[in-house]
Amino acid sequence: MTTVESGRRPLGRRRTQEERSATTREKVIQAAIDCIVEEGLHNTTAARIAARSGVTWGAIAHQFGDKDSVLFAVVERNAEMYRGLLDAALKKAGATLPERVETLVDVTWKYINEPAAFAFNELIIHNRASSNAKIIGQQEDLSYKQMSIVWDKFFGEFDLPVPKLETARNFTLATLQGLSLMRLITHRRPTFKRELVALKQSVVQMLASET
């Protein structure tokens, strides 16, 4: 006997309010990212975010609070994305220092060139210029903690001095961000394979040195 013939409702669970809210949140965050990347941060208005997401601004404000909170959610999304990529990569990474460096650099380079990371960089510049102390503080705190956690996961077992690890981390991120910026100013979209190899070698030398 079929479900209809038995008089019972077709199988299928209705989504909970929490699930609907999560879906709405995802739509809004992705709409904000797309708007920043495709239209520029100055055009990422409350109206544009609402239009792109298909969610009324009233509903967005009810869930997020205000536009700044939506933009900070983009920052948080970047942290989640980067953490997820690295956690997955770490499970497959080798046990030696060079292997860990290679995995970390490759994953970070992939992440930095994602649209969400581009939006993140736009927000960094915007937030510094706007002097919004709350957003700047949240962004700095989240970014610093995120990087520290990631590098500790990859290199904690090597018992490296904290200053050495911080220097290698800052050098790596600055180099990758610079290469990513260079990709934006040319239509050739270079891969920077040689530069990435040189970066990995330099970081390994930094971490393995006795000084």
C-alpha positions in Angstrom: 0.0 0.0 0.0 1.4 3.4 -1.0 1.8 6.3 1.4 -1.1 8.2 -0.3 -3.4 5.2 -0.3 -2.8 4.6 3.4 -3.8 8.2 4.2 -0.5 9.0 5.8 1.5 12.1 4.9 4.4 11.7 2.5 7.7 11.1 4.1 9.8 14.2 4.6 10.7 16.2 7.7 9.9 19.9 7.8 12.9 22.1 8.5 13.2 23.5 12.0 13.4 27.2 12.7 17.1 26.8 13.4 17.7 25.2 10.1 15.8 27.9 8.3 17.8 30.6 10.1 21.1 28.9 9.1 20.0 28.8 5.5 19.1 32.5 5.6 22.4 33.4 7.2 24.3 31.5 4.6 22.4 33.3 1.8 23.1 36.7 3.3 26.8 36.0 3.9 27.3 34.7 0.4 25.4 37.6 -1.1 27.7 40.0 0.8 30.8 38.2 -0.4 29.5 38.2 -4.0 28.6 41.9 -3.8 32.0 42.9 -2.5 33.9 40.9 -5.1 31.7 41.8 -8.1 30.5 45.3 -7.3 33.1 46.6 -4.9 32.8 47.3 -1.2 31.5 50.8 -1.7 28.5 49.4 -3.5 27.8 46.7 -0.9 24.8 48.5 0.6 22.1 47.0 2.8 19.8 47.2 -0.2 22.2 45.3 -2.5 22.8 42.6 0.1 19.1 42.1 0.5 18.5 42.0 -3.3 21.2 39.5 -3.9 20.2 37.2 -1.1 16.5 37.4 -1.7 16.0 38.2 2.0 14.3 41.4 3.1 16.5 43.8 5.1 14.1 43.6 8.0 14.8 39.8 8.2 18.5 40.4 7.8 18.6 43.0 10.6 16.6 40.7 12.8 19.2 38.0 12.5 22.4 40.0 12.2 21.6 43.3 13.8 23.1 45.8 11.3 25.3 46.0 8.2 28.6 46.0 10.1 27.5 42.7 11.7 26.9 41.2 8.3 30.4 42.3 7.2 32.0 40.8 10.3 30.1 37.6 9.5 32.1 37.6 6.3 35.3 37.8 8.3 34.2 34.9 10.5 33.3 32.9 7.4 36.8 33.3 6.1 38.2 32.0 9.4 35.9 29.0 9.2 36.8 28.3 5.6 40.6 28.5 6.2 40.3 26.4 9.4 38.3 23.8 7.5 40.8 23.6 4.6 43.8 23.3 7.0 42.2 20.7 9.3 41.5 18.5 6.2 45.0 19.0 4.8 46.7 18.3 8.2 45.1 14.9 8.3 47.0 14.0 5.1 50.2 16.0 5.7 53.5 14.3 6.2 55.3 14.3 9.6 58.4 16.1 8.6 59.0 19.9 8.8 59.4 20.3 5.0 56.2 18.4 4.4 54.2 20.4 6.9 55.5 23.7 5.4 54.7 22.6 1.9 51.1 21.7 2.9 50.5 24.9 4.9 51.8 27.1 2.1 49.8 25.3 -0.6 46.6 25.4 1.3 47.1 29.1 2.3 47.9 30.1 -1.2 44.7 28.3 -2.5 42.6 30.0 0.2 44.1 33.5 -0.4 42.9 33.4 -4.0 39.3 32.5 -3.2 36.6 35.2 -3.6 35.8 35.1 0.1 39.5 35.9 0.9 39.4 38.8 -1.6 36.3 40.1 0.2 38.1 39.7 3.5 41.0 41.9 2.3 38.6 44.5 1.0 37.1 44.6 4.5 40.5 45.0 6.2 41.2 48.1 4.2 37.7 49.5 4.7 37.6 48.9 8.4 41.0 50.5 8.9 39.8 53.6 7.0 36.5 53.8 8.8 38.1 53.7 12.2 35.3 51.5 13.5 37.1 50.4 16.7 34.7 47.5 17.4 35.0 45.9 14.0 38.8 46.5 13.9 39.2 44.9 17.3 37.0 41.9 16.4 38.8 41.4 13.1 42.3 41.7 14.6 41.5 39.4 17.5 39.9 36.7 15.2 42.7 36.9 12.6 45.5 36.7 15.1 44.0 33.9 17.1 43.2 32.0 13.9 46.7 32.2 12.6 48.2 31.2 16.0 46.0 28.2 16.3 46.7 27.0 12.7 50.5 27.3 13.0 50.5 25.6 16.5 48.5 22.7 15.0 51.1 22.3 12.2 54.3 22.9 14.1 53.5 22.4 17.8 55.1 19.0 18.0 58.4 20.4 16.7 58.9 22.4 19.9 59.9 25.6 18.1 60.6 28.9 19.9 57.6 31.2 19.7 59.5 34.2 18.2 60.8 32.0 15.4 57.4 30.6 14.6 55.9 34.1 14.6 58.6 35.4 12.2 58.0 32.5 9.8 54.3 32.9 10.0 54.4 36.7 9.3 56.9 36.1 6.4 54.7 33.5 4.9 51.5 35.4 5.0 53.1 38.7 3.8 54.7 36.9 0.8 51.5 35.1 -0.2 49.4 38.2 0.2 51.9 40.1 -2.0 51.9 37.4 -4.7 48.1 37.4 -4.6 48.0 41.2 -5.1 50.4 40.9 -8.0 47.9 38.4 -9.7 45.2 41.1 -9.4 47.1 43.7 -11.4 47.7 41.5 -14.5 45.4 39.6 -16.8 48.0 36.8 -17.2 47.2 35.3 -13.8 50.7 33.9 -13.1 51.0 30.8 -11.0 54.2 31.9 -9.2 55.4 28.3 -9.0 59.1 29.2 -8.6 58.2 31.8 -6.1 56.2 29.4 -4.0 59.0 26.8 -4.1 61.4 29.5 -2.9 59.0 30.5 -0.2 58.8 27.0 1.1 62.5 26.6 1.1 63.0 29.8 3.0 60.4 29.0 5.7 61.9 25.5 6.2 65.4 27.2 6.7 63.9 29.7 9.1 62.3 27.1 11.2 65.2 24.6 11.1 68.0 27.0 11.8 69.7 26.9 15.2 69.4 30.6 15.8 
